[in-house]
Amino acid sequence: MKLRSRLWCLSVLPMPSAIEQMKTDQLLFLNENQVREHLQMAELIPAMEKALIEFSAGKVTQPVRSVINVDVAAATGFLGLMPALTPDGLGLKAVTFYPSNAERGIPTHMATILLVDPETGTPLAIMDGRLITEMRTAAVSAAATKLLASREAKILAILGSGVQAHSHVEALRLVRDFEEIRVWSPTCEHAERFAKEISATATSVEEGVRGADVIVTVTNSKTPVLKGAWLKRGCHVNAIGACRPDWRELDDEAMSNVIFVDSREAALKESGDVILSGAKIYAELGEALAGKVPARANETTIFKSLGMAIEDIAAAMLVYRSVTKRKIIRKAGRQEKIPKKMN
């Protein structure tokens, strides 16, 4: 009877609009551990597919990332501001990137995300964005790999050994059944440690890439680390690093293949791989996901990922919905326990 009563209590709760349903009585503050508790990669990948399709369909208001270069005595880095209005929400991410943080033993990327009620402008949540950035980037690569890589892909090569490398292994394993994973890092010790953690093999960069079906570049390199001459015909590359107009991860030969981007506008402003190689962009990934252009999965494909605010807002909304849903259920449970007044 208790279960039946509880289910009845939940069933009679009012069902307002999506935004109204998610509102809470106070602004939510969520740290990284709380975000982790409410964000699952298996749910994030389809959410990223939806976000990319909406962006390429013109349903999103999103300027290209605004960047402030920081050059102080202790280090150099930059602060990026990334706002977006999407069909699901409104928000802003502030992200910093300090490469020298790796020497300090702290994350090179840190971020904070603000969610706002698009109907009133009322702040809804402020949450840590470091993990969201890490996970949504890998989820977008998984969406690209799912669409563009061979269904028979068995060998994965990861160039890099940081948090993005770890997250990409988790995400890509959800869309392809890899039999072999190869790892390379500029620091051999890091590559060997990472390989041990994920049951992979540490190799040289060329050995890792040759014959691989899917390659991921997640480095802080400012010059090319991946040569097109090493690429297997018909393989797929997720190029994640080199987010500045004068940085490269891929050489010109690699960039002569079929190029997909998350945003044409952003790629032509921010991607050194695209700008310096003079590569022709074939399509936005969202266009291919929507079936507006052929995926050309039988050819060698490159997905140049820069990251977009809509991806952050979509991921943050997953977290927000999960948190508020749990609060509603807990509140309903407390209301059920309140004894009725005697007449």
Phi, psi and chi 1 to 4 in degrees:
 res  aa     phi    psi   chi1   chi2   chi3   chi4
   1 MET       -  -36.3  -69.1  -60.8  -66.6      -
   2 LYS   -61.9  -43.9  -72.6 -176.5  178.0 -179.7
   3 LEU   -63.0  -43.3  176.8   59.6      -      -
   4 ARG   -62.7  -40.4 -176.0  175.8  -61.2  173.4
   5 SER   -64.8  -41.2  174.1      -      -      -
   6 ARG   -65.6  -42.7 -176.3  174.3  -67.1  110.8
   7 LEU   -64.1  -38.3  -68.9  173.5      -      -
   8 TRP   -64.5  -40.2  176.3   85.9      -      -
   9 CYS   -60.8  -43.1  178.6      -      -      -
  10 LEU   -69.4  -34.3  -69.7  175.3      -      -
  11 SER   -70.2  -25.7   68.8      -      -      -
  12 VAL   -94.5    2.5  -61.8      -      -      -
  13 LEU   -63.5  140.6  -72.8  173.7      -      -
  14 PRO   -61.8  146.9   23.0  -33.8      -      -
  15 MET  -117.1   80.5  -62.9  -63.8  -70.3      -
  16 PRO   -77.1 -168.7   30.0  -33.7      -      -
  17 SER   -62.6  166.1   66.8      -      -      -
  18 ALA   -58.0  -46.1      -      -      -      -
  19 ILE   -67.2  -45.3  -69.4  -66.6      -      -
  20 GLU   -60.4  -39.2  -74.5  -68.1  -25.2      -
  21 GLN   -63.6  -31.5 -176.4  176.3   -8.3      -
  22 MET   -86.3  -16.1  -69.8 -172.9  -67.2      -
  23 LYS   -63.7  142.4  -70.8  178.7 -177.2  176.2
  24 THR  -118.8  171.9   60.0      -      -      -
  25 ASP   -73.5  -17.9  -64.8  -26.8      -      -
  26 GLN  -145.8  161.0   58.5 -175.2    4.0      -
  27 LEU   -63.2  131.3  177.7   64.1      -      -
  28 LEU   -88.3  137.3  -66.1  178.0      -      -
  29 PHE  -119.8  119.1  -67.2   89.5      -      -
  30 LEU  -123.9  125.4  -56.5  173.0      -      -
  31 ASN   -87.2 -178.5   60.5   30.8      -      -
  32 GLU   -62.9  -40.7 -178.3  172.0  -44.8      -
  33 ASN   -63.7  -37.9  -72.2  -25.4      -      -
  34 GLN   -69.2  -38.9  -68.9  168.1  -43.5      -
  35 VAL   -61.3  -44.9  169.9      -      -      -
  36 ARG   -58.3  -37.8 -170.3 -174.1  -55.1  -83.7
  37 GLU   -64.3  -26.6 -178.0 -178.0   -6.8      -
  38 HIS  -113.0    9.6  -67.6  -85.6      -      -
  39 LEU  -126.1  119.4 -168.2   60.1      -      -
  40 GLN  -117.1  133.4  -55.2  -62.2  -38.2      -
  41 MET   -60.1  -37.7 -171.0   64.3   78.2      -
  42 ALA   -62.9  -29.8      -      -      -      -
  43 GLU   -86.4  -28.2  -63.1  177.4   -3.1      -
  44 LEU   -71.7  -36.9 -170.7   54.8      -      -
  45 ILE   -59.8  -52.1  -66.1  171.2      -      -
  46 PRO   -64.7  -30.0   18.1  -30.4      -      -
  47 ALA   -65.1  -36.8      -      -      -      -
  48 MET   -70.7  -38.0  -67.3  -59.4   97.8      -
  49 GLU   -58.8  -46.2  -68.6  173.5  -28.1      -
  50 LYS   -62.0  -43.7  177.9  175.7  179.1  -70.6
  51 ALA   -63.1  -43.1      -      -      -      -
  52 LEU   -64.9  -40.6  -70.1  161.6      -      -
  53 ILE   -63.6  -44.9  -69.9  171.4      -      -
  54 GLU   -63.4  -39.7  -70.7  174.8  -16.4      -
  55 PHE   -62.7  -48.9  173.1   78.9      -      -
  56 SER   -70.1  -18.8  -67.2      -      -      -
  57 ALA   -86.4    0.8      -      -      -      -
  58 GLY    78.6   21.1      -      -      -      -
  59 LYS   -94.1    6.4  -62.9  179.7 -179.9  179.9
  60 VAL  -124.6  135.2  176.9      -      -      -
  61 THR   -98.2  113.6  -58.3      -      -      -
  62 GLN  -155.3  109.8  173.8 -169.8  -74.7      -
  63 PRO   -74.0  159.7   27.7  -33.7      -      -
  64 VAL   -63.5  145.0  174.3      -      -      -
  65 ARG   -47.4  130.9  177.0  170.0   30.2 -141.4
  66 SER   -92.2  127.6  173.8      -      -      -
  67 VAL  -122.7  133.1  175.7      -      -      -
  68 ILE  -111.9  121.1  -63.9  174.5      -      -
  69 ASN   -77.8  136.0  -68.4  -51.7      -      -
  70 VAL  -116.2  123.2 -179.1      -      -      -
  71 ASP  -134.5   95.4 -170.8   -4.1      -      -
  72 VAL  -117.4  176.5  -64.8      -      -      -
  73 ALA   -61.0  -37.9      -      -      -      -
  74 ALA   -78.6  -32.8      -      -      -      -
  75 ALA  -169.9  173.6      -      -      -      -
  76 THR  -123.5  150.5   59.2      -      -      -
  77 GLY  -172.6 -161.9      -      -      -      -
  78 PHE  -151.3  157.6   66.9   77.7      -      -
  79 LEU  -113.9  125.5  166.5   68.6      -      -
  80 GLY  -113.7  139.2      -      -      -      -
  81 LEU  -115.7  127.7  -60.1  178.0      -      -
  82 MET  -134.1   89.7  -56.5  168.7   64.0      -
  83 PRO   -91.6  156.1   32.7  -32.1      -      -
  84 ALA  -159.5  141.7      -      -      -      -
  85 LEU  -111.4  118.9  172.0   61.9      -      -
  86 THR  -120.0  169.3   79.5      -      -      -
  87 PRO   -60.5  -20.9  -27.0   36.6      -      -
  88 ASP  -103.0  -18.0  -67.6  -32.5      -      -
  89 GLY  -178.3  176.5      -      -      -      -
  90 LEU  -131.7  135.5  171.4   64.9      -      -
  91 GLY  -173.2 -177.2      -      -      -      -
  92 LEU  -146.9  138.0  164.9   74.2      -      -
  93 LYS  -114.8  133.1 -177.3  175.0   82.6  169.1
  94 ALA  -108.4  123.1      -      -      -      -
  95 VAL  -129.0  139.2   57.2      -      -      -
  96 THR  -115.3  149.9   59.1      -      -      -
  97 PHE  -135.2  113.2  175.5   48.9      -      -
  98 TYR  -126.3   96.8  -79.2   67.6      -      -
  99 PRO   -55.4  -34.3  -26.0   35.4      -      -
 100 SER   -70.4   -9.1   60.2      -      -      -
 101 ASN   -63.1  -24.8  -80.4   -0.5      -      -
 102 ALA   -59.7  -34.7      -      -      -      -
 103 GLU   -73.2  -22.6  -59.2  170.4    5.6      -
 104 ARG   -88.5   -7.0  -60.9 -177.9  172.9   93.6
 105 GLY    77.7   23.2      -      -      -      -
 106 ILE  -125.8  160.8   58.1  177.5      -      -
 107 PRO   -59.0  140.7  -25.2   34.7      -      -
 108 THR   -73.9  -30.0   56.1      -      -      -
 109 HIS  -110.0  133.2  -68.7   76.3      -      -
 110 MET  -136.1  150.6  -60.5 -171.3 -147.5      -
 111 ALA  -156.4  156.9      -      -      -      -
 112 THR  -135.0  137.2  -58.3      -      -      -
 113 ILE  -117.2  132.9  -63.3  174.1      -      -
 114 LEU  -111.3  125.0  166.9   67.8      -      -
 115 LEU  -104.1  139.1  -69.1 -179.6      -      -
 116 VAL  -130.1  142.7  175.6      -      -      -
 117 ASP   -68.3  115.8 -177.3  -13.4      -      -
 118 PRO   -66.8  -16.5   22.9  -32.1      -      -
 119 GLU   -84.4  -29.8  -64.0  178.1    2.0      -
 120 THR  -126.9  -14.7   66.3      -      -      -
 121 GLY    81.3    4.5      -      -      -      -
 122 THR   -71.2  128.4  -57.3      -      -      -
 123 PRO   -61.9  133.7  -23.4   35.2      -      -
 124 LEU  -103.2  -41.6  -61.2  174.4      -      -
 125 ALA  -158.7  147.7      -      -      -      -
 126 ILE  -123.8  121.2  -64.4  173.8      -      -
 127 MET  -136.4  154.5   66.8 -177.7   72.5      -
 128 ASP   -60.8  134.6 -178.7  -88.8      -      -
 129 GLY  -111.0    0.0      -      -      -      -
 130 ARG   -63.1  -51.1 -167.7 -148.5   65.2   79.1
 131 LEU   -66.4  -38.5 -179.2   65.4      -      -
 132 ILE   -60.5  -44.0  -75.9  178.0      -      -
 133 THR   -60.1  -45.8  -58.2      -      -      -
 134 GLU   -60.4  -48.8  171.8 -169.2  -35.1      -
 135 MET   -75.2  -41.2  -69.5 -176.7   63.7      -
 136 ARG   -69.4  -31.7   62.3   79.6  158.8  150.9
 137 THR   -62.5  -45.1  -56.9      -      -      -
 138 ALA   -67.6  -36.5      -      -      -      -
 139 ALA   -65.3  -38.4      -      -      -      -
 140 VAL   -65.1  -41.7  169.6      -      -      -
 141 SER   -61.5  -37.3  -67.3      -      -      -
 142 ALA   -64.4  -39.8      -      -      -      -
 143 ALA   -62.9  -41.4      -      -      -      -
 144 ALA   -66.1  -43.1      -      -      -      -
 145 THR   -64.9  -41.4  -57.9      -      -      -
 146 LYS   -58.6  -38.0  178.6 -178.6  174.3 -176.8
 147 LEU   -86.0  -39.6  178.9   69.9      -      -
 148 LEU  -102.5  -25.2  -56.5  175.7      -      -
 149 ALA   -81.5  155.5      -      -      -      -
 150 SER   -59.0  141.0  167.1      -      -      -
 151 ARG   -66.3  -18.6  -65.1 -175.5 -179.7  -82.6
 152 GLU   -96.6   12.8  -55.2  -56.2  -42.5      -
 153 ALA   -58.6  127.7      -      -      -      -
 154 LYS  -124.2  -20.1  -62.2  -61.2 -179.6 -176.6
 155 ILE  -117.1  124.4  -58.2  175.0      -      -
 156 LEU  -112.9  132.2  169.9   64.4      -      -
 157 ALA  -117.1  128.1      -      -      -      -
 158 ILE  -113.5  119.5  -55.8  -75.1      -      -
 159 LEU  -102.3  103.0  -50.9 -172.1      -      -
 160 GLY   130.9  159.2      -      -      -      -
 161 SER  -142.3   17.0   57.6      -      -      -
 162 GLY   -88.0 -161.3      -      -      -      -
 163 VAL   -63.5  -34.6  -65.9      -      -      -
 164 GLN   -67.3  -34.2  -78.9  -69.3   -9.2      -
 165 ALA   -63.1  -45.8      -      -      -      -
 166 HIS   -60.5  -46.8  -74.3   76.4      -      -
 167 SER   -65.2  -36.4 -168.9      -      -      -
 168 HIS   -67.0  -37.8  -88.6   75.5      -      -
 169 VAL   -60.9  -45.1  171.0      -      -      -
 170 GLU   -59.5  -47.2  175.9 -168.3   -2.5      -
 171 ALA   -70.4  -44.9      -      -      -      -
 172 LEU   -70.1  -27.7  -62.5 -172.4      -      -
 173 ARG   -65.8  -18.5  -82.5  173.9  165.4  165.4
 174 LEU   -81.0  -17.5  -65.8  176.9      -      -
 175 VAL  -115.2  -13.6  -62.6      -      -      -
 176 ARG  -142.8  147.9  -71.5  -65.2 -176.7  -87.7
 177 ASP   -96.9   86.9 -174.9   16.9      -      -
 178 PHE   -79.0  138.3  -64.2  106.8      -      -
 179 GLU   -98.1  -19.2  -64.5  178.1   -7.8      -
 180 GLU  -144.9  135.8  179.2 -175.8   -6.0      -
 181 ILE  -125.1  129.6  -59.7  179.3      -      -
 182 ARG  -113.5  144.7  -54.5  167.4 -177.4  171.2
 183 VAL  -130.8  135.8  170.4      -      -      -
 184 TRP  -133.7  144.3  170.8   83.6      -      -
 185 SER  -145.5  149.1  174.6      -      -      -
 186 PRO   -57.4  -26.8  -24.0   33.9      -      -
 187 THR  -104.0  111.3  -55.1      -      -      -
 188 CYS   -56.2  -40.1  -66.9      -      -      -
 189 GLU   -60.1  -41.2 -179.9 -176.5  -11.0      -
 190 HIS   -66.3  -41.2  -65.6  171.8      -      -
 191 ALA   -62.7  -43.9      -      -      -      -
 192 GLU   -65.5  -39.9  -69.3  170.7   -1.1      -
 193 ARG   -66.6  -44.0 -178.0  170.1   61.8 -115.9
 194 PHE   -62.9  -45.1  177.1   40.1      -      -
 195 ALA   -58.6  -40.9      -      -      -      -
 196 LYS   -65.0  -38.7 -175.5  176.4 -179.4 -179.9
 197 GLU   -65.1  -33.0  -69.2  171.6   -4.1      -
 198 ILE  -112.0   13.0   62.9  169.4      -      -
 199 SER    58.1   48.7  -59.9      -      -      -
 200 ALA  -115.8 -174.3      -      -      -      -
 201 THR  -119.8  127.5  -57.5      -      -      -
 202 ALA   -81.3  131.0      -      -      -      -
 203 THR  -137.6  178.1   70.4      -      -      -
 204 SER   -73.8  163.9   69.8      -      -      -
 205 VAL   -63.8  -42.4   61.2      -      -      -
 206 GLU   -67.3  -43.7 -177.9  175.9   -8.7      -
 207 GLU   -62.1  -35.6  -71.0  172.6  -22.6      -
 208 GLY   -68.5  -37.8      -      -      -      -
 209 VAL   -81.6  -41.9  171.1      -      -      -
 210 ARG   -60.1  124.4  -74.9 -165.9  179.3  -84.0
 211 GLY    85.2   -5.7      -      -      -      -
 212 ALA   -74.3  144.1      -      -      -      -
 213 ASP   -86.8  -33.9  -59.1  -62.3      -      -
 214 VAL  -132.6  131.5  176.9      -      -      -
 215 ILE  -124.1  139.0  -58.9   99.2      -      -
 216 VAL  -123.6  126.8  179.3      -      -      -
 217 THR  -107.4  114.0   59.6      -      -      -
 218 VAL  -133.1   66.8  -81.5      -      -      -
 219 THR  -119.2  169.9   74.1      -      -      -
 220 ASN   -98.9   17.0  -71.2  -30.3      -      -
 221 SER   -66.3  145.3 -179.0      -      -      -
 222 LYS  -104.3   -4.3  -63.8 -178.8 -179.1  179.7
 223 THR  -129.1  155.5   57.5      -      -      -
 224 PRO   -56.8  134.2  -27.2   36.5      -      -
 225 VAL  -113.1  -16.2  -63.6      -      -      -
 226 LEU  -113.7  124.0  176.0   63.7      -      -
 227 LYS  -102.5  135.2  -65.0 -176.6  178.1 -178.3
 228 GLY   -60.6  -27.7      -      -      -      -
 229 ALA   -63.9  -21.3      -      -      -      -
 230 TRP   -86.3  -14.5  -59.1  -22.4      -      -
 231 LEU   -75.1  133.1  -64.2  176.5      -      -
 232 LYS   -70.9  137.2  171.6 -176.2  176.0 -179.4
 233 ARG   -59.6  128.4 -175.2 -175.0  -64.3  -90.1
 234 GLY    88.3    5.2      -      -      -      -
 235 CYS   -78.9  172.2   73.7      -      -      -
 236 HIS  -125.8  138.1  171.0   67.2      -      -
 237 VAL  -120.4  129.5  178.1      -      -      -
 238 ASN  -102.8  109.7  -64.9  -56.6      -      -
 239 ALA   -99.9  110.1      -      -      -      -
 240 ILE  -105.8  -35.9  -48.2  -56.6      -      -
 241 GLY   -78.3 -160.5      -      -      -      -
 242 ALA    52.6   63.0      -      -      -      -
 243 CYS   -94.6   12.3   60.2      -      -      -
 244 ARG  -118.0  154.4  -54.9  -59.7  -62.6  141.5
 245 PRO   -66.2  -14.5   19.6  -31.6      -      -
 246 ASP  -113.2   15.6   55.8  -15.0      -      -
 247 TRP  -107.9  149.6  -66.3    6.9      -      -
 248 ARG  -135.1  149.5  -61.6  -73.9  -60.4  -89.8
 249 GLU  -122.5  -28.8  -83.3 -167.3  -45.9      -
 250 LEU  -114.7  143.0  -79.7   61.2      -      -
 251 ASP   -82.7  176.6   71.1    0.8      -      -
 252 ASP   -62.5  -36.9  -72.5   -3.9      -      -
 253 GLU   -64.8  -40.9 -174.8  173.9  -10.9      -
 254 ALA   -62.9  -38.9      -      -      -      -
 255 MET   -78.2    0.4  -68.6  -61.3  -65.3      -
 256 SER   -85.9    0.4   67.8      -      -      -
 257 ASN   -87.0 -167.4  -69.3  -69.1      -      -
 258 VAL   -76.6  115.6 -177.0      -      -      -
 259 ILE  -103.1  122.4  -52.9  -63.2      -      -
 260 PHE  -109.7  146.8  -68.6   83.5      -      -
 261 VAL  -133.0  164.6  -64.1      -      -      -
 262 ASP   -78.3  -39.5   41.7   16.3      -      -
 263 SER  -141.0  124.3  162.2      -      -      -
 264 ARG   -60.1  -48.1  -80.5 -169.5 -178.1   86.2
 265 GLU   -58.5  -46.0 -177.4 -177.5   10.3      -
 266 ALA   -67.2  -41.3      -      -      -      -
 267 ALA   -62.3  -39.0      -      -      -      -
 268 LEU   -75.4  -11.8  -67.5  172.8      -      -
 269 LYS  -105.3  -33.2 -178.9  179.1  179.2 -179.4
 270 GLU  -114.8  -24.9  -65.3 -176.3  -38.5      -
 271 SER   -89.4  109.5  171.5      -      -      -
 272 GLY   -62.4  -34.7      -      -      -      -
 273 ASP   -59.2  -40.9  -77.9  -36.9      -      -
 274 VAL   -78.0  -49.0  171.8      -      -      -
 275 ILE   -65.2  -50.3  -63.9  167.7      -      -
 276 LEU   -75.6  -24.4  -61.5  178.0      -      -
 277 SER   -86.9  -17.7   68.8      -      -      -
 278 GLY    69.8   23.3      -      -      -      -
 279 ALA   -64.0  146.1      -      -      -      -
 280 LYS   -89.9  124.5 -179.6  180.0  179.0 -179.0
 281 ILE   -79.5  124.0  -63.1  172.0      -      -
 282 TYR   -77.4  -48.1  168.5   64.8      -      -
 283 ALA  -166.4  161.8      -      -      -      -
 284 GLU   -79.2  147.3  -69.0 -179.0  -16.2      -
 285 LEU   -60.0  -37.0 -177.4   57.6      -      -
 286 GLY   -61.2  -33.0      -      -      -      -
 287 GLU   -66.1  -41.0  -65.3  172.3  -39.3      -
 288 ALA   -71.1  -39.8      -      -      -      -
 289 LEU   -62.1  -33.1  -73.7  166.7      -      -
 290 ALA   -82.1   -4.8      -      -      -      -
 291 GLY    80.2   15.8      -      -      -      -
 292 LYS   -79.5  -23.2  -66.2 -177.8  178.0  178.9
 293 VAL  -135.6  151.9  -62.3      -      -      -
 294 PRO   -63.5  143.8  -21.4   33.0      -      -
 295 ALA   -74.6  -24.3      -      -      -      -
 296 ARG    55.5   40.0  -61.4  175.4   67.4  174.1
 297 ALA   -67.4  -13.7      -      -      -      -
 298 ASN   -84.5   -3.1   60.0  -34.2      -      -
 299 GLU  -106.9  171.4  -58.7  176.7   56.6      -
 300 THR   -76.7  121.0  -57.0      -      -      -
 301 THR  -118.9  146.0   52.7      -      -      -
 302 ILE  -123.2  124.9  -48.0  -71.7      -      -
 303 PHE  -106.5  111.1  170.7   53.7      -      -
 304 LYS   -91.2  108.6  177.5   56.5 -157.3  172.3
 305 SER  -100.8  128.2  174.2      -      -      -
 306 LEU  -112.9  -21.4  -72.2  164.8      -      -
 307 GLY    89.4  135.4      -      -      -      -
 308 MET  -131.7  155.6  -59.5 -167.9  -64.8      -
 309 ALA   -62.2  -35.6      -      -      -      -
 310 ILE   -60.5  -32.9 -176.5  176.3      -      -
 311 GLU   -65.9  -41.1  -61.7  162.4    2.4      -
 312 ASP   -67.2  -43.1  -61.7  -56.9      -      -
 313 ILE   -66.8  -41.1  -57.1  -49.8      -      -
 314 ALA   -62.9  -42.3      -      -      -      -
 315 ALA   -67.8  -42.8      -      -      -      -
 316 ALA   -63.6  -33.9      -      -      -      -
 317 MET   -68.2  -34.2  -71.3  -59.4  -65.7      -
 318 LEU   -60.2  -44.5  -76.9  179.2      -      -
 319 VAL   -63.6  -47.0  173.8      -      -      -
 320 TYR   -62.2  -43.5 -175.3   69.9      -      -
 321 ARG   -62.4  -42.4  -71.5 -170.0 -175.3  100.6
 322 SER   -63.6  -43.3  177.0      -      -      -
 323 VAL   -64.4  -48.3  171.8      -      -      -
 324 THR   -70.4  -32.7   51.5      -      -      -
 325 LYS   -62.0  -42.5  179.0 -179.6  179.1 -179.1
 326 ARG   -64.4  -38.2 -174.5  173.8  -61.5 -177.5
 327 LYS   -65.2  -40.5  -75.5  179.3  174.9  -71.6
 328 ILE   -63.7  -43.3  -69.2  171.0      -      -
 329 ILE   -64.5  -41.7  -68.1  173.9      -      -
 330 ARG   -65.1  -40.0  -74.3  175.8  178.0  172.2
 331 LYS   -64.3  -40.8 -176.2  176.9  180.0  179.8
 332 ALA   -63.3  -38.8      -      -      -      -
 333 GLY   -64.1  -39.6      -      -      -      -
 334 ARG   -67.2  -39.7  -72.8 -165.0  -61.5  -90.1
 335 GLN   -64.5  -34.9  -70.5  175.8  -18.6      -
 336 GLU   -64.6  -32.9  179.1 -170.3   -4.1      -
 337 LYS   -79.7  -14.0  -66.2  177.2 -178.4  178.5
 338 ILE   -69.8  120.6  -61.6  174.9      -      -
 339 PRO   -69.2  145.9   24.4  -33.0      -      -
 340 LYS   -71.1  143.9  -64.8 -177.7  179.3  179.0
 341 LYS   -69.7  143.6  -67.8 -177.9  179.2  179.9
 342 MET   -75.8  135.2  -62.8  -65.2  -69.6      -
 343 ASN   -77.8      -  -68.6  -32.2      -      -
